[in-house]
């Protein structure tokens, strides 16, 4: 298992490592890995997400640093890794595609 994934057991039986979203932030879920993609929904405060895979996209600065890594959290749903507490500045799971 990749670094960071072991501490985030697959909650809720999703089979994907689950991580908390930065406290105090409502994070946009987008149709693709970038800020130019449409917002599908907004995660509520205190949300956790299952990360299916990760991919390169728009560079974003958030509470966990500046990164171009985007986390796929559902079918066609992406959030910037800058808002997810994975415990790593790099990839923590397989790359999408």
C-alpha positions in Angstrom: 0.0 0.0 0.0 1.3 3.5 -0.8 2.3 6.0 1.9 -0.6 7.6 3.6 -3.2 5.0 2.5 -2.6 2.7 5.4 -3.8 5.2 7.9 -6.9 5.9 5.9 -8.7 2.6 6.0 -11.4 2.3 3.3 -14.3 3.7 5.2 -17.8 2.8 4.5 -16.8 -0.2 2.5 -16.0 1.8 -0.6 -12.8 -0.1 -1.2 -10.9 3.2 -1.7 -8.6 4.9 0.9 -10.6 7.7 2.6 -9.2 11.0 3.7 -10.6 14.1 5.4 -11.2 17.4 3.5 -9.7 20.5 5.1 -11.7 21.6 8.1 -13.6 24.9 7.6 -13.8 24.5 3.8 -16.7 23.8 1.5 -14.8 22.2 -1.5 -16.0 22.3 -5.1 -16.4 18.9 -6.8 -15.7 19.4 -10.5 -16.4 17.5 -13.7 -12.6 17.2 -14.4 -9.2 17.9 -13.0 -9.1 21.6 -13.2 -10.7 24.9 -12.2 -12.1 25.4 -15.7 -14.4 22.4 -15.3 -18.0 22.8 -14.2 -18.8 22.6 -10.5 -21.1 19.5 -9.9 -21.6 20.0 -6.2 -20.0 21.3 -3.1 -18.8 19.1 -0.3 -20.2 19.9 3.2 -17.9 21.0 6.1 -16.2 18.0 7.7 -16.5 15.7 4.7 -14.3 12.8 4.0 -13.6 11.4 0.5 -12.6 8.1 -1.0 -9.8 8.7 -3.5 -10.2 6.3 -6.4 -7.2 7.6 -8.4 -5.2 10.8 -9.0 -4.3 12.8 -12.0 -2.5 16.0 -13.1 -4.6 19.2 -13.6 -4.7 22.9 -12.8 -2.3 24.0 -10.1 -4.2 25.1 -7.0 -3.1 26.5 -3.6 -5.1 25.4 -0.6 -4.6 24.7 3.1 -2.4 21.6 2.4 0.0 23.4 0.0 0.2 24.1 -3.8 -0.3 21.2 -6.1 -1.4 20.1 -9.6 -2.7 16.8 -8.3 -6.4 16.2 -8.5 -8.3 13.4 -6.7 -11.0 11.4 -8.4 -13.6 10.9 -5.8 -16.4 9.4 -8.0 -17.4 8.8 -11.5 -16.4 12.1 -13.3 -15.9 13.9 -9.9 -12.6 15.6 -9.0 -11.3 17.8 -6.2 -7.9 19.4 -5.8 -5.5 17.5 -3.5 -4.7 20.9 -1.9 -7.9 20.4 0.1 -7.4 16.8 1.1 -5.3 15.7 4.1 -3.5 12.7 2.6 -0.4 13.1 4.6 1.7 13.4 1.4 2.7 16.1 -1.1 2.7 13.5 -3.9 0.6 10.7 -5.3 -0.9 8.4 -2.7 -2.7 6.0 -5.0 -2.7 5.0 -8.7 -2.9 7.5 -11.5 -6.2 7.8 -13.3 -6.5 6.5 -16.9 
